[in-house]
Amino acid sequence: MSESQRRGWLRPTVEYGPVVLFFIILKIWGLMPATAALIVASVLAVGFGYIRERRLAWAPLVTTAIVVVFGGLTLIFKDETFIKMKPTVVYTLFAVSLWVGLLLRKPLLERLIGGGLKMDHAGWRKLEGRYATFCAVMAILNEIVWRTQSTDIWGDFKLGSIFLTFLFMATQLPMMRRHMLPDPPPDAEAKGAAHE
């Protein structure tokens, strides 16, 4: 398995593995054990990601910090409100950060994942604006679901948010392809290497 392939499965595992575990334990043992498992799994996932890549990714680190705080409050006060509000806080934080980046003309997504995706500046601005809007919509949806539905249905929504995220990204592929930068010709790379 190549280095890029290893990194390809690492990021989804770190970001979504704890959520899948949370969903499974929620269905079997209930919200409080699921919350404890989510805290432990999130911390372990970030630690594992650091060991593998020798760096702490910004998004999982922030998400894990919020999980620890809101999950901890849930367990201490035996109040499920905190853990149910956690996705709202995470989505809102990401939406605001992305919009601020756009206003300051410093796209955040480009700095986070720009190394693996070669797009022009206009493409990054479009993707960042759309992803910020998606995060804002997801924050609103989470608020509606946890305030109006049962814990089981909210858990289904929390797991379903993973698929909604993948679906959103799939809808952005045509736009991303239009803004992809062409690869430099092989002879140009060879010349560059010869001059070094």
C-alpha positions in Angstrom: 0.0 0.0 0.0 1.4 3.4 -1.0 1.8 6.4 1.3 -1.0 8.2 -0.4 -3.3 5.2 -0.1 -2.5 4.9 3.6 -3.3 8.6 4.1 -6.5 8.1 2.0 -8.0 5.8 4.6 -6.5 7.5 7.6 -8.4 10.8 7.4 -12.0 9.2 7.1 -11.1 6.8 9.9 -10.0 9.7 12.2 -12.9 11.9 11.4 -15.8 9.4 11.1 -14.8 6.3 13.0 -15.7 7.7 16.4 -19.2 8.8 15.1 -19.9 5.2 13.8 -18.8 3.8 17.1 -21.1 6.3 18.9 -24.0 5.2 16.8 -23.5 1.5 17.4 -23.2 1.9 21.2 -26.1 4.3 21.3 -28.3 1.7 19.7 -27.1 -1.1 22.1 -26.5 0.6 25.5 -27.8 4.1 25.3 -26.6 7.7 25.1 -24.4 7.9 28.2 -22.2 4.9 27.4 -22.1 6.1 23.7 -20.9 9.6 24.9 -18.1 8.1 27.0 -17.1 5.9 24.1 -17.2 8.9 21.7 -14.8 10.9 24.0 -12.3 8.1 24.2 -12.5 7.2 20.5 -12.1 10.8 19.4 -9.0 11.3 21.6 -7.5 8.0 20.4 -8.3 8.8 16.7 -6.5 12.2 16.9 -3.6 10.5 18.7 -3.4 7.8 16.1 -3.5 10.4 13.3 -0.6 12.3 14.9 1.5 9.1 15.3 0.9 8.2 11.6 1.3 11.7 10.1 3.5 13.4 12.7 1.2 16.4 12.7 -2.1 17.4 14.3 -4.8 18.2 11.7 -6.8 21.3 12.6 -10.3 20.2 12.0 -10.2 16.8 13.9 -8.4 18.5 16.8 -11.0 21.2 17.2 -13.8 18.7 16.9 -12.2 16.4 19.5 -11.8 19.4 21.9 -15.5 20.2 21.6 -16.4 16.5 22.0 -14.4 16.3 25.2 -16.0 19.5 26.6 -19.6 18.8 25.6 -19.3 15.0 26.2 -17.8 15.7 29.6 -20.6 18.0 30.6 -23.1 15.4 29.4 -21.6 12.8 31.7 -21.0 15.1 34.7 -24.5 16.5 34.7 -26.3 13.5 33.2 -27.8 15.9 30.7 -28.0 14.7 27.1 -28.6 18.3 25.9 -24.9 19.0 25.8 -23.9 16.1 23.5 -26.8 16.8 21.2 -25.8 20.4 20.9 -22.2 19.5 20.0 -22.8 19.0 16.3 -24.5 22.4 16.2 -21.5 24.1 17.8 -19.0 22.3 15.5 -20.9 23.0 12.3 -21.4 26.7 13.3 -17.8 27.1 14.2 -16.7 25.7 10.8 -19.2 27.8 8.9 -18.2 31.0 10.6 -14.4 30.2 10.2 -14.9 29.6 6.4 -17.0 32.7 5.9 -14.4 34.8 7.8 -11.7 33.3 5.6 -13.6 34.3 2.5 -14.1 37.9 3.8 -10.4 38.2 4.6 -9.5 36.6 1.2 -7.6 33.8 3.0 -9.6 30.6 2.1 -9.3 28.2 5.0 -10.0 25.0 3.0 -7.2 25.8 0.5 -4.7 25.9 3.4 -6.2 22.7 5.0 -6.4 20.4 1.9 -4.7 22.4 -0.8 -1.7 20.1 -1.0 -3.9 17.2 -2.3 -6.2 19.2 -4.6 -4.9 21.6 -7.3 -7.6 24.2 -8.0 -7.5 27.8 -9.1 -8.3 30.5 -6.6 -11.9 31.0 -7.9 -12.6 27.3 -7.4 -11.4 27.4 -3.8 -13.6 30.4 -3.1 -16.6 28.7 -4.6 -16.0 25.5 -2.6 -15.4 27.3 0.6 -18.5 29.4 0.3 -20.6 26.4 -0.5 -19.1 24.3 2.3 -19.7 27.1 4.7 -23.4 27.2 3.7 -23.6 23.4 4.0 -22.2 23.6 7.5 -24.7 26.3 8.5 -27.6 24.2 7.1 -26.4 21.1 9.0 -26.2 23.2 12.2 -29.8 24.3 11.7 -30.9 20.7 10.9 -29.2 19.3 14.0 -31.0 21.9 16.2 -34.4 21.0 14.6 -33.8 17.2 15.0 -32.6 17.1 18.5 -35.2 19.5 19.8 -38.2 17.8 18.1 -37.2 14.1 17.8 -36.3 11.2 20.0 -32.7 10.3 20.9 -32.8 7.3 18.6 -33.9 9.4 15.6 -31.3 12.1 16.5 -28.7 9.3 16.5 -29.8 8.2 13.0 -29.5 11.8 11.8 -26.0 12.0 13.3 -24.8 8.9 11.4 -26.7 10.1 8.3 -24.8 13.4 8.5 -21.7 11.5 7.3 -23.5 10.4 4.2 -24.9 13.9 3.6 -21.4 15.2 3.8 -20.2 12.7 1.1 -23.2 13.5 -1.0 -22.5 17.2 -0.8 -18.9 16.7 -1.8 -20.0 14.5 -4.7 -22.3 17.3 -6.0 -19.2 19.7 -6.0 -17.1 17.4 -8.2 -18.2 19.0 -11.6 -17.4 22.5 -10.3 -14.1 21.3 -8.9 -13.1 19.6 -12.2 -13.8 22.9 -14.1 -11.4 24.7 -11.8 -8.6 22.1 -11.7 -5.2 23.3 -12.6 -3.4 21.4 -15.3 -0.5 19.3 -14.4 2.9 20.7 -15.5 4.2 18.8 -18.6 6.7 16.0 -17.8 9.6 17.7 -19.7 9.1 20.9 -17.5 9.4 18.8 -14.4 12.5 17.1 -15.7 14.1 20.4 -16.6 13.3 21.8 -13.1 14.9 18.7 -11.5 18.0 19.1 -13.7 18.5 22.7 -12.5 18.4 21.7 -8.8 
